[in-house]
Amino acid sequence: MSKIFGALMEPFHRVVGGWYKRQVQKELVKYGLRYDDLLDPNMNLDVKEALNRLPPEEIDLRNQRLKRAIDISQKHTELPDDMKKLQTPFNFYLKPMVEKIEAENAERASLGTGKP
């Protein structure tokens, strides 16, 4: 029964998921952020470790985007249109590293060892 329900709901989920992704993209572009910039290292230790492993240049770019977004938000403005066209909100720079760390943690758990 649940497979039938899932098959019936799949087109609806695809449409709603696409709409939601476009809305998130619109908001991220408005402030000049990338999706990975929203990941909080204080809430997820894997994100914190991934940030520690990133090159310093990427950390600097992330910090600049966050500072710019805070500044834009405080001024109640948006990025200029020419800057909005250059934004790539779903160009992931942190997600591959987080996935790698999660795989390492899963491997450690399967072997029965803790974190080093």
C-alpha positions, 0 to 999 in steps of 0.5 A: 500500500505504501509503494502505491501511495509513494508512486502517486505522490512522487510527481507532487514531490518532484514539483514541490521540490523543484519549486522549493529549490527555486525559492531557496536559490532566489533567497541565496542569490539575493544575499550572495550566499551559497547553500554550504554557507548556511551550514553551521559548524556549531551544530554539526561536528562533521561540518566543523571538521570539514571547515578545518580541512578546507584550504584557507582561501575557501574559508576566506571566501566563505567569511566574505560571503557571510559578512556581505550577506549580514551587511546587505541584510542590515541595510535592507537591500539586495545585491545589484542585478549584475552581481546576482547574475554571477552567483552560483548558490548550488556550487557546493564546496563543503558538501563533498568534504562533509560526505567524506568525513561522514564516510570516515566516521561510518567506517570507524563505527563499523570497525568499532574504533572511536575518533582519533 
